[in-house]
Amino acid sequence: MSGGDRVRVARVYTAARRHPWVLGKLGDFRLPLGPYTPAQLVVLGGGAFLLIKTYAWWSWAGPVPVALWLGAVWAVRGAQIAGQSPFTAVAGVVSLLLRHPAGRVEGRVARDRAPSYLRVRFVIAPPVPAEVGAAAPAPVEGGAGVAVGDEVPVVEVAAGSGLARLVAEKVGRAA
């Protein structure tokens, strides 16, 4: 290899720098057989409480329940649920159960809108005749007490702008 043809090497130390959250280590001081993960401390404390309160039930078995308890403390040292610590997984399940079933939109609970009724009024108008000034039937309105097919007086369409026709139509209806 010449000086210009160097091989590039990339190393990733991320996994080596990750440390689990452990308790029982302060500087050079360590708890006996420690340090412990939070899951181990929960099993240690909860198991001790349970063994003390139920001594009358298991006292006939000798040291077997105590050995099982210590084995359980050892077994949960690297416990993970879906790649998370047990406490994070339990917190996720609790938050899932406590949230609103409809979900959230912009931080607020998503709710359905109240129902509203659509009020419609429609007009059926005949096509405008091609000749200006020719007679055409007036539009028939539906939904306002006039049924489609009722006889309506014929009004002449006035020549000129649309405004002139509208005024002429209103005048014709008033007459």
TORPA-4810 file (N, C-alpha, C, O; in nm, 3 decimals):
<nodes>
NODE_1_0.082_-0.118_0.000_0.000_0.000_0.000_0.087_0.124_0.000_0.188_0.131_0.070_M
NODE_2_0.048_0.220_-0.076_0.123_0.344_-0.077_0.068_0.438_0.030_-0.033_0.408_0.093_S
NODE_3_0.133_0.550_0.050_0.093_0.646_0.154_-0.043_0.707_0.125_-0.112_0.748_0.219_G
NODE_4_-0.085_0.716_-0.001_-0.213_0.777_-0.038_-0.330_0.680_-0.026_-0.445_0.723_-0.020_G
NODE_5_-0.302_0.549_-0.024_-0.408_0.450_-0.016_-0.422_0.398_0.127_-0.382_0.286_0.157_D
NODE_6_-0.478_0.480_0.213_-0.497_0.437_0.351_-0.634_0.371_0.366_-0.731_0.413_0.304_R
NODE_7_-0.639_0.270_0.447_-0.766_0.204_0.477_-0.830_0.277_0.594_-0.767_0.297_0.698_V
NODE_8_-0.952_0.317_0.575_-1.022_0.387_0.682_-1.089_0.285_0.772_-1.153_0.191_0.725_R
NODE_9_-1.072_0.304_0.901_-1.129_0.213_1.000_-1.221_0.294_1.089_-1.182_0.399_1.140_V
NODE_10_-1.341_0.246_1.108_-1.437_0.311_1.197_-1.469_0.215_1.311_-1.497_0.098_1.288_A
NODE_11_-1.464_0.267_1.431_-1.497_0.187_1.548_-1.608_0.257_1.625_-1.611_0.379_1.636_R
NODE_12_-1.698_0.177_1.677_-1.811_0.230_1.753_-1.802_0.172_1.893_-1.801_0.051_1.912_V
NODE_13_-1.796_0.262_1.991_-1.785_0.219_2.130_-1.911_0.248_2.210_-1.907_0.250_2.333_Y
NODE_14_-2.021_0.270_2.143_-2.143_0.308_2.213_-2.185_0.201_2.313_-2.218_0.233_2.427_T
NODE_15_-2.183_0.075_2.273_-2.225_-0.032_2.363_-2.130_-0.042_2.483_-2.174_-0.077_2.592_A
NODE_16_-2.004_-0.013_2.464_-1.909_-0.021_2.574_-1.929_0.093_2.673_-1.897_0.079_2.791_A
NODE_17_-1.982_0.205_2.626_-2.002_0.318_2.717_-2.135_0.314_2.789_-2.155_0.391_2.883_R
NODE_18_-2.225_0.228_2.750_-2.354_0.220_2.818_-2.336_0.145_2.949_-2.273_0.040_2.955_R
NODE_19_-2.392_0.203_3.053_-2.390_0.137_3.184_-2.533_0.129_3.235_-2.606_0.228_3.227_H
NODE_20_-2.573_0.016_3.287_-2.708_0.010_3.343_-2.715_0.094_3.469_-2.615_0.116_3.538_P
NODE_21_-2.834_0.141_3.498_-2.854_0.220_3.617_-2.842_0.126_3.736_-2.926_0.037_3.753_W
NODE_22_-2.741_0.143_3.816_-2.716_0.053_3.928_-2.712_0.132_4.058_-2.674_0.249_4.060_V
NODE_23_-2.751_0.067_4.165_-2.751_0.126_4.298_-2.660_0.044_4.389_-2.648_-0.078_4.371_L
NODE_24_-2.600_0.108_4.482_-2.515_0.037_4.577_-2.368_0.057_4.549_-2.284_-0.011_4.608_G
NODE_25_-2.334_0.149_4.461_-2.195_0.176_4.431_-2.173_0.326_4.444_-2.237_0.405_4.375_K
NODE_26_-2.084_0.364_4.532_-2.053_0.504_4.553_-1.902_0.517_4.559_-1.840_0.484_4.660_L
NODE_27_-1.844_0.563_4.452_-1.698_0.570_4.447_-1.640_0.430_4.448_-1.670_0.348_4.361_G
NODE_28_-1.555_0.403_4.547_-1.496_0.269_4.559_-1.578_0.179_4.650_-1.548_0.060_4.661_D
NODE_29_-1.681_0.232_4.715_-1.762_0.152_4.807_-1.872_0.079_4.731_-1.938_0.137_4.644_F
NODE_30_-1.890_-0.048_4.765_-1.997_-0.128_4.706_-2.071_-0.203_4.815_-2.013_-0.243_4.916_R
NODE_31_-2.201_-0.221_4.795_-2.277_-0.307_4.885_-2.230_-0.451_4.863_-2.182_-0.484_4.755_L
NODE_32_-2.243_-0.533_4.961_-2.201_-0.673_4.943_-2.274_-0.736_4.825_-2.396_-0.725_4.812_P
NODE_33_-2.199_-0.802_4.741_-2.249_-0.870_4.622_-2.315_-0.773_4.523_-2.386_-0.816_4.433_L
NODE_34_-2.292_-0.643_4.539_-2.355_-0.541_4.453_-2.262_-0.500_4.343_-2.157_-0.562_4.328_G
NODE_35_-2.292_-0.404_4.266_-2.409_-0.316_4.270_-2.534_-0.385_4.217_-2.527_-0.488_4.150_P
NODE_36_-2.649_-0.326_4.247_-2.777_-0.386_4.214_-2.856_-0.296_4.120_-2.846_-0.174_4.126_Y
NODE_37_-2.934_-0.358_4.034_-3.025_-0.283_3.948_-3.152_-0.254_4.028_-3.177_-0.319_4.129_T
NODE_38_-3.231_-0.157_3.986_-3.357_-0.129_4.058_-3.449_-0.251_4.065_-3.516_-0.271_4.166_P
NODE_39_-3.454_-0.332_3.959_-3.538_-0.452_3.963_-3.490_-0.548_4.071_-3.572_-0.611_4.139_A
NODE_40_-3.360_-0.560_4.085_-3.307_-0.649_4.190_-3.343_-0.595_4.328_-3.377_-0.673_4.417_Q
NODE_41_-3.337_-0.465_4.347_-3.373_-0.408_4.478_-3.520_-0.427_4.511_-3.555_-0.449_4.626_L
NODE_42_-3.607_-0.419_4.410_-3.749_-0.442_4.434_-3.773_-0.587_4.473_-3.847_-0.615_4.568_V
NODE_43_-3.710_-0.679_4.402_-3.727_-0.821_4.436_-3.666_-0.849_4.574_-3.721_-0.927_4.652_V
NODE_44_-3.554_-0.786_4.603_-3.488_-0.805_4.732_-3.576_-0.755_4.846_-3.600_-0.827_4.943_L
NODE_45_-3.624_-0.632_4.834_-3.708_-0.574_4.941_-3.844_-0.639_4.949_-3.890_-0.674_5.058_G
NODE_46_-3.911_-0.656_4.834_-4.043_-0.718_4.833_-4.040_-0.862_4.879_-4.128_-0.907_4.952_G
NODE_47_-3.938_-0.935_4.837_-3.925_-1.074_4.878_-3.898_-1.088_5.027_-3.952_-1.177_5.092_G
NODE_48_-3.813_-0.999_5.081_-3.785_-1.002_5.226_-3.913_-0.974_5.304_-3.942_-1.043_5.402_A
NODE_49_-3.990_-0.873_5.261_-4.116_-0.842_5.330_-4.212_-0.960_5.323_-4.274_-0.995_5.423_F
NODE_50_-4.224_-1.020_5.205_-4.315_-1.134_5.187_-4.270_-1.255_5.270_-4.354_-1.323_5.329_L
NODE_51_-4.141_-1.281_5.274_-4.093_-1.395_5.352_-4.116_-1.373_5.502_-4.149_-1.467_5.574_L
NODE_52_-4.098_-1.251_5.549_-4.120_-1.224_5.691_-4.267_-1.238_5.727_-4.300_-1.298_5.829_I
NODE_53_-4.357_-1.183_5.643_-4.501_-1.187_5.674_-4.560_-1.328_5.660_-4.660_-1.358_5.725_K
NODE_54_-4.501_-1.414_5.579_-4.557_-1.547_5.557_-4.470_-1.657_5.619_-4.475_-1.772_5.575_T
NODE_55_-4.392_-1.624_5.719_-4.301_-1.721_5.782_-4.376_-1.844_5.831_-4.326_-1.956_5.819_Y
NODE_56_-4.495_-1.825_5.886_-4.571_-1.939_5.939_-4.608_-2.038_5.829_-4.625_-2.157_5.857_A
NODE_57_-4.622_-1.994_5.708_-4.662_-2.082_5.599_-4.545_-2.164_5.546_-4.563_-2.281_5.513_W
NODE_58_-4.426_-2.107_5.536_-4.314_-2.174_5.472_-4.205_-2.221_5.570_-4.104_-2.276_5.526_W
NODE_59_-4.223_-2.201_5.699_-4.117_-2.237_5.795_-4.085_-2.387_5.793_-3.972_-2.424_5.824_S
NODE_60_-4.178_-2.471_5.758_-4.155_-2.615_5.753_-4.059_-2.654_5.640_-4.000_-2.762_5.644_W
NODE_61_-4.043_-2.563_5.535_-3.960_-2.598_5.418_-3.812_-2.569_5.441_-3.730_-2.601_5.355_A
NODE_62_-3.776_-2.510_5.554_-3.636_-2.481_5.582_-3.583_-2.366_5.497_-3.653_-2.268_5.475_G
NODE_63_-3.459_-2.378_5.450_-3.398_-2.267_5.377_-3.435_-2.260_5.227_-3.385_-2.174_5.155_P
NODE_64_-3.521_-2.349_5.181_-3.554_-2.352_5.038_-3.619_-2.222_4.991_-3.577_-2.170_4.888_V
NODE_65_-3.719_-2.167_5.061_-3.777_-2.039_5.014_-3.676_-1.925_5.013_-3.681_-1.839_4.925_P
NODE_66_-3.585_-1.922_5.110_-3.484_-1.816_5.113_-3.388_-1.832_4.995_-3.348_-1.734_4.934_V
NODE_67_-3.352_-1.957_4.963_-3.264_-1.981_4.848_-3.335_-1.943_4.718_-3.271_-1.886_4.628_A
NODE_68_-3.463_-1.972_4.706_-3.540_-1.931_4.587_-3.547_-1.779_4.575_-3.538_-1.724_4.466_L
NODE_69_-3.563_-1.712_4.689_-3.570_-1.565_4.691_-3.436_-1.507_4.643_-3.435_-1.415_4.560_W
NODE_70_-3.325_-1.557_4.694_-3.195_-1.507_4.651_-3.167_-1.542_4.504_-3.103_-1.464_4.433_L
NODE_71_-3.215_-1.657_4.460_-3.202_-1.693_4.318_-3.284_-1.599_4.230_-3.242_-1.565_4.119_G
NODE_72_-3.400_-1.557_4.278_-3.483_-1.463_4.202_-3.414_-1.326_4.194_-3.420_-1.261_4.090_A
NODE_73_-3.348_-1.284_4.303_-3.274_-1.157_4.301_-3.163_-1.166_4.196_-3.142_-1.071_4.120_V
NODE_74_-3.094_-1.276_4.191_-2.986_-1.293_4.093_-3.042_-1.299_3.950_-2.980_-1.247_3.857_W
NODE_75_-3.159_-1.362_3.933_-3.216_-1.383_3.799_-3.264_-1.254_3.734_-3.264_-1.244_3.611_A
NODE_76_-3.305_-1.155_3.811_-3.359_-1.032_3.751_-3.251_-0.927_3.726_-3.284_-0.812_3.697_V
NODE_77_-3.124_-0.965_3.738_-3.016_-0.866_3.723_-3.014_-0.802_3.585_-2.978_-0.685_3.574_R
NODE_78_-3.050_-0.872_3.482_-3.049_-0.816_3.347_-3.186_-0.825_3.283_-3.197_-0.834_3.160_G
NODE_79_-3.291_-0.823_3.364_-3.427_-0.840_3.312_-3.464_-0.726_3.219_-3.442_-0.609_3.250_A
NODE_80_-3.522_-0.762_3.105_-3.572_-0.664_3.010_-3.703_-0.714_2.953_-3.723_-0.833_2.931_Q
NODE_81_-3.791_-0.619_2.928_-3.918_-0.649_2.864_-3.919_-0.568_2.735_-3.925_-0.446_2.739_I
NODE_82_-3.914_-0.636_2.624_-3.910_-0.571_2.492_-3.796_-0.471_2.484_-3.811_-0.363_2.426_A
NODE_83_-3.682_-0.505_2.541_-3.564_-0.420_2.534_-3.562_-0.306_2.633_-3.471_-0.223_2.629_G
NODE_84_-3.658_-0.300_2.724_-3.665_-0.194_2.824_-3.652_-0.254_2.962_-3.675_-0.373_2.983_Q
NODE_85_-3.615_-0.167_3.057_-3.613_-0.214_3.195_-3.756_-0.242_3.239_-3.849_-0.183_3.185_S
NODE_86_-3.775_-0.329_3.337_-3.912_-0.362_3.380_-3.990_-0.239_3.426_-4.110_-0.232_3.403_P
NODE_87_-3.925_-0.144_3.491_-3.996_-0.026_3.540_-4.044_0.061_3.424_-4.155_0.114_3.429_F
NODE_88_-3.963_0.076_3.323_-4.003_0.153_3.206_-4.118_0.083_3.134_-4.211_0.149_3.088_T
NODE_89_-4.112_-0.049_3.125_-4.219_-0.124_3.059_-4.349_-0.114_3.138_-4.456_-0.096_3.079_A
NODE_90_-4.343_-0.124_3.269_-4.463_-0.112_3.353_-4.519_0.029_3.343_-4.640_0.047_3.336_V
NODE_91_-4.431_0.131_3.343_-4.478_0.269_3.330_-4.547_0.289_3.196_-4.647_0.362_3.189_A
NODE_92_-4.498_0.227_3.090_-4.562_0.237_2.959_-4.699_0.172_2.958_-4.793_0.226_2.899_G
NODE_93_-4.712_0.057_3.022_-4.841_-0.012_3.028_-4.941_0.070_3.110_-5.057_0.083_3.071_V
NODE_94_-4.896_0.126_3.222_-4.984_0.207_3.306_-5.031_0.331_3.230_-5.149_0.366_3.235_V
NODE_95_-4.938_0.398_3.160_-4.980_0.516_3.084_-5.074_0.478_2.970_-5.163_0.557_2.936_S
NODE_96_-5.058_0.361_2.911_-5.148_0.315_2.806_-5.287_0.291_2.863_-5.387_0.324_2.798_L
NODE_97_-5.295_0.233_2.983_-5.425_0.205_3.043_-5.495_0.331_3.093_-5.618_0.336_3.099_L
NODE_98_-5.419_0.435_3.130_-5.478_0.555_3.186_-5.517_0.660_3.082_-5.593_0.751_3.114_L
NODE_99_-5.467_0.648_2.960_-5.498_0.752_2.863_-5.639_0.735_2.809_-5.699_0.627_2.817_R
NODE_100_-5.691_0.843_2.753_-5.827_0.844_2.700_-5.834_0.756_2.575_-5.744_0.763_2.491_H
NODE_101_-5.938_0.676_2.561_-5.944_0.585_2.445_-5.953_0.657_2.312_-5.914_0.601_2.209_P
NODE_102_-6.003_0.780_2.310_-6.015_0.854_2.183_-5.882_0.912_2.140_-5.866_0.951_2.024_A
NODE_103_-5.786_0.919_2.231_-5.656_0.975_2.197_-5.653_1.125_2.219_-5.745_1.182_2.277_G
NODE_104_-5.547_1.189_2.171_-5.529_1.332_2.190_-5.498_1.399_2.058_-5.435_1.341_1.970_R
NODE_105_-5.545_1.522_2.046_-5.515_1.607_1.931_-5.466_1.739_1.986_-5.540_1.808_2.056_V
NODE_106_-5.343_1.775_1.954_-5.280_1.898_2.003_-5.287_1.908_2.155_-5.312_2.016_2.209_E
NODE_107_-5.267_1.798_2.224_-5.261_1.797_2.369_-5.395_1.787_2.438_-5.400_1.770_2.560_G
NODE_108_-5.504_1.798_2.365_-5.636_1.788_2.426_-5.702_1.657_2.386_-5.669_1.599_2.282_R
NODE_109_-5.795_1.610_2.469_-5.865_1.485_2.440_-5.946_1.503_2.313_-6.021_1.601_2.300_V
NODE_110_-5.933_1.411_2.220_-6.008_1.418_2.094_-6.151_1.375_2.120_-6.177_1.267_2.174_A
NODE_111_-6.242_1.460_2.083_-6.384_1.430_2.103_-6.457_1.443_1.969_-6.416_1.520_1.882_R
NODE_112_-6.565_1.367_1.955_-6.649_1.380_1.836_-6.727_1.510_1.844_-6.765_1.554_1.953_D
NODE_113_-6.750_1.570_1.730_-6.829_1.692_1.728_-6.975_1.658_1.753_-7.021_1.548_1.723_R
NODE_114_-7.048_1.755_1.809_-7.191_1.736_1.831_-7.261_1.726_1.696_-7.223_1.794_1.601_A
NODE_115_-7.364_1.642_1.687_-7.433_1.631_1.559_-7.504_1.760_1.523_-7.556_1.829_1.611_P
NODE_116_-7.507_1.794_1.397_-7.579_1.912_1.350_-7.664_1.869_1.231_-7.629_1.777_1.157_S
NODE_117_-7.775_1.938_1.214_-7.867_1.904_1.108_-7.845_1.997_0.990_-7.822_2.117_1.008_Y
NODE_118_-7.853_1.944_0.873_-7.832_2.021_0.752_-7.967_2.075_0.706_-8.060_1.998_0.678_L
NODE_119_-7.979_2.206_0.699_-8.102_2.270_0.653_-8.080_2.313_0.508_-7.991_2.394_0.479_R
NODE_120_-8.161_2.259_0.419_-8.140_2.284_0.278_-8.266_2.343_0.217_-8.377_2.301_0.248_V
NODE_121_-8.246_2.440_0.130_-8.354_2.494_0.050_-8.306_2.492_-0.093_-8.195_2.537_-0.122_R
NODE_122_-8.387_2.439_-0.183_-8.340_2.428_-0.320_-8.440_2.493_-0.415_-8.558_2.507_-0.384_F
NODE_123_-8.388_2.531_-0.531_-8.468_2.594_-0.634_-8.445_2.518_-0.764_-8.331_2.495_-0.804_V
NODE_124_-8.554_2.481_-0.829_-8.543_2.417_-0.959_-8.584_2.523_-1.062_-8.699_2.565_-1.066_I
NODE_125_-8.490_2.564_-1.143_-8.518_2.668_-1.243_-8.512_2.607_-1.382_-8.427_2.523_-1.411_A
NODE_126_-8.603_2.651_-1.467_-8.597_2.601_-1.605_-8.481_2.669_-1.678_-8.432_2.772_-1.633_P
NODE_127_-8.437_2.612_-1.787_-8.329_2.675_-1.862_-8.371_2.811_-1.917_-8.488_2.831_-1.951_P
NODE_128_-8.277_2.904_-1.925_-8.305_3.038_-1.974_-8.324_3.030_-2.125_-8.242_2.969_-2.195_V
NODE_129_-8.431_3.091_-2.176_-8.452_3.085_-2.321_-8.343_3.162_-2.395_-8.281_3.253_-2.341_P
NODE_130_-8.324_3.125_-2.519_-8.218_3.186_-2.599_-8.253_3.328_-2.638_-8.163_3.412_-2.649_A
NODE_131_-8.380_3.358_-2.661_-8.421_3.491_-2.704_-8.443_3.578_-2.583_-8.503_3.537_-2.484_E
NODE_132_-8.393_3.698_-2.592_-8.417_3.795_-2.485_-8.558_3.848_-2.502_-8.599_3.883_-2.612_V
NODE_133_-8.629_3.854_-2.392_-8.765_3.906_-2.399_-8.868_3.797_-2.420_-8.987_3.824_-2.413_G
NODE_134_-8.826_3.675_-2.445_-8.921_3.567_-2.463_-8.978_3.526_-2.329_-8.914_3.543_-2.225_A
NODE_135_-9.096_3.474_-2.332_-9.162_3.434_-2.208_-9.103_3.301_-2.160_-9.079_3.210_-2.239_A
NODE_136_-9.080_3.292_-2.027_-9.029_3.170_-1.967_-9.101_3.147_-1.836_-9.136_3.243_-1.766_A
NODE_137_-9.122_3.024_-1.802_-9.189_2.999_-1.674_-9.099_3.040_-1.557_-8.976_3.033_-1.567_P
NODE_138_-9.160_3.082_-1.449_-9.085_3.123_-1.330_-9.028_3.000_-1.261_-9.082_2.890_-1.275_A
NODE_139_-8.921_3.017_-1.186_-8.864_2.903_-1.115_-8.962_2.846_-1.014_-9.043_2.918_-0.956_P
NODE_140_-8.954_2.716_-0.994_-9.037_2.648_-0.896_-8.950_2.620_-0.775_-8.846_2.555_-0.788_V
NODE_141_-8.992_2.666_-0.659_-8.914_2.645_-0.537_-8.967_2.523_-0.464_-9.088_2.500_-0.459_E
NODE_142_-8.877_2.447_-0.409_-8.915_2.332_-0.329_-8.873_2.354_-0.186_-8.775_2.424_-0.161_G
NODE_143_-8.943_2.295_-0.092_-8.905_2.305_0.047_-8.965_2.426_0.118_-8.946_2.440_0.238_G
NODE_144_-9.035_2.513_0.047_-9.092_2.631_0.112_-9.243_2.632_0.095_-9.300_2.740_0.081_A
NODE_145_-9.307_2.520_0.095_-9.452_2.514_0.085_-9.501_2.496_-0.058_-9.620_2.472_-0.079_G
NODE_146_-9.412_2.508_-0.156_-9.451_2.490_-0.296_-9.392_2.358_-0.342_-9.272_2.336_-0.333_V
NODE_147_-9.477_2.273_-0.390_-9.430_2.142_-0.435_-9.387_2.151_-0.580_-9.434_2.237_-0.655_A
NODE_148_-9.299_2.064_-0.618_-9.254_2.058_-0.756_-9.372_2.014_-0.842_-9.437_1.914_-0.812_V
NODE_149_-9.398_2.089_-0.947_-9.511_2.056_-1.035_-9.630_2.147_-1.014_-9.723_2.144_-1.094_G
NODE_150_-9.630_2.229_-0.907_-9.740_2.324_-0.886_-9.735_2.429_-0.997_-9.630_2.459_-1.053_D
NODE_151_-9.852_2.482_-1.027_-9.857_2.584_-1.131_-9.813_2.716_-1.074_-9.859_2.758_-0.967_E
NODE_152_-9.725_2.781_-1.146_-9.672_2.911_-1.106_-9.696_3.004_-1.224_-9.680_2.964_-1.339_V
NODE_153_-9.735_3.130_-1.196_-9.758_3.221_-1.309_-9.631_3.245_-1.389_-9.521_3.249_-1.335_P
NODE_154_-9.649_3.260_-1.519_-9.538_3.283_-1.610_-9.502_3.430_-1.607_-9.590_3.516_-1.612_V
NODE_155_-9.373_3.459_-1.598_-9.325_3.597_-1.592_-9.235_3.619_-1.712_-9.156_3.533_-1.748_V
NODE_156_-9.247_3.735_-1.773_-9.160_3.767_-1.885_-9.024_3.805_-1.834_-9.010_3.873_-1.732_E
NODE_157_-8.923_3.762_-1.905_-8.786_3.796_-1.868_-8.755_3.928_-1.935_-8.769_3.943_-2.056_V
NODE_158_-8.713_4.023_-1.856_-8.684_4.156_-1.909_-8.550_4.156_-1.978_-8.460_4.081_-1.941_A
NODE_159_-8.538_4.242_-2.079_-8.410_4.254_-2.147_-8.317_4.337_-2.062_-8.360_4.420_-1.982_A
NODE_160_-8.188_4.314_-2.079_-8.090_4.394_-2.005_-8.006_4.306_-1.917_-7.983_4.188_-1.947_G
NODE_161_-7.958_4.363_-1.807_-7.868_4.293_-1.717_-7.942_4.191_-1.632_-8.065_4.186_-1.632_S
NODE_162_-7.866_4.112_-1.561_-7.925_4.013_-1.472_-8.003_4.078_-1.359_-8.102_4.024_-1.312_G
NODE_163_-7.956_4.196_-1.315_-8.026_4.268_-1.209_-8.162_4.315_-1.259_-8.260_4.310_-1.184_L
NODE_164_-8.170_4.359_-1.383_-8.297_4.402_-1.439_-8.394_4.285_-1.447_-8.513_4.300_-1.419_A
NODE_165_-8.345_4.168_-1.486_-8.432_4.050_-1.492_-8.481_4.012_-1.354_-8.597_3.974_-1.336_R
NODE_166_-8.391_4.022_-1.254_-8.429_3.988_-1.118_-8.537_4.082_-1.067_-8.633_4.038_-1.005_L
NODE_167_-8.521_4.211_-1.092_-8.621_4.309_-1.047_-8.752_4.284_-1.120_-8.859_4.289_-1.058_V
NODE_168_-8.746_4.258_-1.248_-8.869_4.231_-1.325_-8.938_4.106_-1.274_-9.061_4.101_-1.268_A
NODE_169_-8.860_4.006_-1.237_-8.919_3.882_-1.186_-8.989_3.906_-1.052_-9.098_3.853_-1.029_E
NODE_170_-8.927_3.984_-0.965_-8.988_4.012_-0.834_-9.115_4.094_-0.851_-9.213_4.072_-0.780_K
NODE_171_-9.112_4.188_-0.945_-9.230_4.271_-0.970_-9.342_4.184_-1.024_-9.458_4.199_-0.987_V
NODE_172_-9.306_4.091_-1.113_-9.407_4.002_-1.171_-9.469_3.911_-1.067_-9.588_3.881_-1.076_G
NODE_173_-9.392_3.867_-0.970_-9.446_3.779_-0.864_-9.537_3.857_-0.772_-9.638_3.805_-0.725_R
NODE_174_-9.503_3.982_-0.745_-9.584_4.063_-0.653_-9.719_4.093_-0.716_-9.817_4.114_-0.643_A
NODE_175_-9.728_4.095_-0.846_-9.854_4.131_-0.911_-9.953_4.021_-0.912_-10.064_4.037_-0.963_A
</nodes>
